[in-house]
Amino acid sequence: MAGRSTGAGKRRPAIEGRENDPENRSPTGATERQLCPRNRSPHMTTIDVEGMSCTGCEDNVTDALGELPGVESASADHEAGTATVEGDVDVDAVVAAIEDAGYEASA
């Protein structure tokens, strides 16, 4: 397949006005998320949660976390006092979602 271009090496320029868009690419081809992974965890994040006392509380926390962009799965354990999120999430948003659900949270 000589002479056939695969498109590898082509870089899309950054789109003006989308500087905060994670899919916006720099002139080097890296996304904003790759350049500035501030407060992002691409895998699993565990947060300490105070105030959960039953499985209903676990459901409240899990439901709140499931609404966040980038969450692939979420779980909570009232006995351990933790919530775990899998996916590409903003840790500050995870803490805020738990607090908005009525519990104390810390990363």
C-alpha positions in Angstrom: 0.0 0.0 0.0 2.8 2.4 -0.9 1.8 6.0 -1.4 -1.4 5.7 0.7 -1.7 8.3 3.4 -3.1 7.2 6.8 -3.6 10.7 8.0 -1.1 10.1 10.8 0.9 13.2 11.8 -1.8 15.6 10.7 -2.6 18.1 13.4 -5.7 20.1 13.9 -5.2 23.7 14.9 -6.8 25.0 18.1 -10.2 26.4 17.5 -10.6 30.0 18.6 -13.2 30.4 21.3 -13.0 26.8 22.5 -9.9 27.2 24.7 -11.6 25.4 27.6 -13.1 22.6 25.5 -11.3 19.4 26.5 -11.5 18.2 22.8 -9.9 21.4 21.6 -6.5 20.6 20.2 -3.3 22.6 20.4 -1.0 23.1 17.4 0.9 20.0 18.6 -2.2 17.9 18.4 -2.6 17.4 22.2 -6.0 18.0 23.7 -6.6 20.6 26.4 -7.1 17.7 28.8 -3.7 16.3 27.9 -2.0 19.6 28.2 -3.7 20.6 31.5 -4.9 17.6 33.4 -5.7 19.8 36.4 -7.9 18.0 38.9 -8.7 15.1 36.5 -8.3 11.5 37.2 -8.6 9.2 34.1 -9.2 6.1 36.2 -10.5 5.6 39.8 -11.0 8.3 42.4 -12.0 7.6 46.0 -13.4 10.3 48.2 -13.9 10.2 52.0 -17.6 10.8 52.8 -19.0 11.6 56.2 -22.7 11.4 57.1 -23.8 8.2 55.2 -25.5 5.8 57.6 -27.4 3.4 55.4 -27.8 1.9 51.9 -30.2 4.7 51.1 -27.4 7.2 51.7 -25.2 5.2 49.4 -27.8 5.4 46.7 -28.1 9.2 47.1 -24.4 9.6 46.7 -24.2 7.1 43.8 -27.1 8.8 42.0 -25.5 12.3 42.5 -22.1 11.0 41.1 -23.8 9.3 38.2 -25.0 12.7 36.9 -21.4 14.1 36.5 -19.8 14.2 33.0 -17.2 11.6 32.5 -18.4 9.2 35.2 -18.3 5.6 33.9 -19.4 4.0 37.2 -19.9 5.1 40.8 -20.3 3.4 44.2 -20.5 4.3 47.8 -19.9 2.4 51.0 -21.5 3.9 54.2 -19.5 1.5 56.4 -16.2 2.5 55.0 -17.2 6.1 54.6 -16.1 6.3 51.0 -17.4 6.9 47.5 -15.5 5.7 44.4 -15.8 7.0 40.9 -14.4 5.5 37.8 -13.9 7.6 34.7 -12.4 10.9 33.6 -13.8 13.2 36.3 -13.0 16.5 37.9 -12.2 15.7 41.6 -13.6 19.1 42.7 -16.9 18.3 40.9 -17.1 14.9 42.6 -16.7 16.5 46.1 -19.2 19.2 45.2 -21.8 16.7 44.0 -21.5 14.7 47.2 -21.8 17.9 49.3 -24.8 18.9 47.2 -26.4 15.6 48.1 -26.1 16.5 51.7 -22.9 14.8 52.9 -19.4 16.0 53.8 -16.7 15.0 51.4 -13.0 15.4 51.0 -10.5 14.3 48.4 
